[in-house]
Amino acid sequence: MARPALKTSIPYFVSDGSVHFRLGGELTSLEDTDGRVLRLLQLLDGSRDLDAVHRDLSADYPDLTAEDVHEAVDELDASGLVQDTADRGEDFDAAARERWSNNLGFFETYASLGTSKYEFQRRVRDARVAVLGVGGIGSHTLIDLVAIGFTDIRIVDFDKIEVSNFNRQIIYGEPDVGRTKVHVAAERARRLNSRVRVDAVEAKLMSADDVYAVVHDRDIVIAVVDRPKVHVAHWLNEGCVRAGATLIGGGVDTQRAIHYTMVPGVSGCVECWYGQVRRDDPTSRMVLDVLDDIDREGSAYGEDTAAFNGLVVVAAAHMVSEMVRLASRVCPPLAVGRLLEQTFHNPRVRQAETWTRDPDCAVCRDARPAAGAEWLTRVDREELPF
């Protein structure tokens, strides 16, 4: 039986016949004219099951039934104010508890009588993830994932460190010039957490088969590979669909940071997206055709001369947050089947594009959600903020 406890991460205040909870700058107020609400809260310390809570509360308020107590605790749970202490996180040792203590405080604010704060951290810890490309966004992303508690990470890159990287690729230093990024990045990750498993793969991704080879056993992939710009998006998409891996993609496009999420069997894939753009937007179709030609020629793109660290950090933060939402299931992801953007001059997040799943898509028409993504089929997109 559940042993409900108030969340220590959400303080409460008593005044004027009410109890007020404060979370994220917002107050939730409960009327308490005779003190029974406060007494109930005092009894919710995790040491009692609901029968014991009713026994002790009814000693002071004999009119209260067991059903009243159950309903009151259910309402507190629906308001996000209580958690179950039955899961004590015994699979986390003392060192892990100390390292992730602030994460656990954060996850506690989302915990409930059904899911503990330890379960959210456990899902992060056990997720198998990959970062494809450890340049600007990828190097930020890798360190953030290690810091948050992902412990099974594959990183893929082939490039060497150059002086021009240093305006945004902050995990590298001048002594590293000429070294391969993926190996230096792995060393840096292991210095942050000696327990992390970093599989460093030095490889250039030049086909869907190449992508599949490095994501076939991954749950979620952050892909920030930018060469060849257009073709690689198709390869990343096909490789991840084939593997059943969720793909978080995006990057920095001069003045804006962008990201999107593709979940095989749940959202439309990149081929669905590009197909709809080509069908509905002649100007964008022309631009994609030109970019295709530039890819084939191996020429540089004009926008590639601009890479500003402020936008790199923004893009990385959104991708990491999306991965945490997907891995932990603490709340629904925001970018599934949509391209979200922020510009430097107007940093409000907005939906730039959206697309649907094409039932005839040659790449994803037969895709089914992986076990860890089935919960997304129950997410009501109408309730999301974009």
Buried (B, 14 or more C-beta within 10 A) or exposed (E): EBBBBBBEBBEBEEEEEBBBBEBEEEEBEBEBEEBBBBBBBEBBEBEBEBEEBBBBBBEEBEEBEBEBBBEBBBEBBEEBBBBBBBBEBEEBEEEBEEBBEEBBEBBBBBBBBEBBBBBBBBBBBBBBBBBBBBBBBBBBBBBBBBBBBBBBBBBBBBBBBEEEBBEBBBBBEEEBEEEBBBBBBBBBBBEEBEEBEBBBBEEEBBBBEBBBBBBEEBBBBBBBBBBBBBBBBBBBBBBBBBBBBBBBBBBBBBBBBBBBBBBBBBBBBBBBBBBBBBEEEEEEBEEBEEBBEBBEEEEEBEEEEEBBBEBBBBBBBBBBBBBBBBBBBBEBBBBBBBBBBBBBEEEEBEBBBBBEBBEEBEBBBEBEBBEBBEEBEEBEBEEBEE
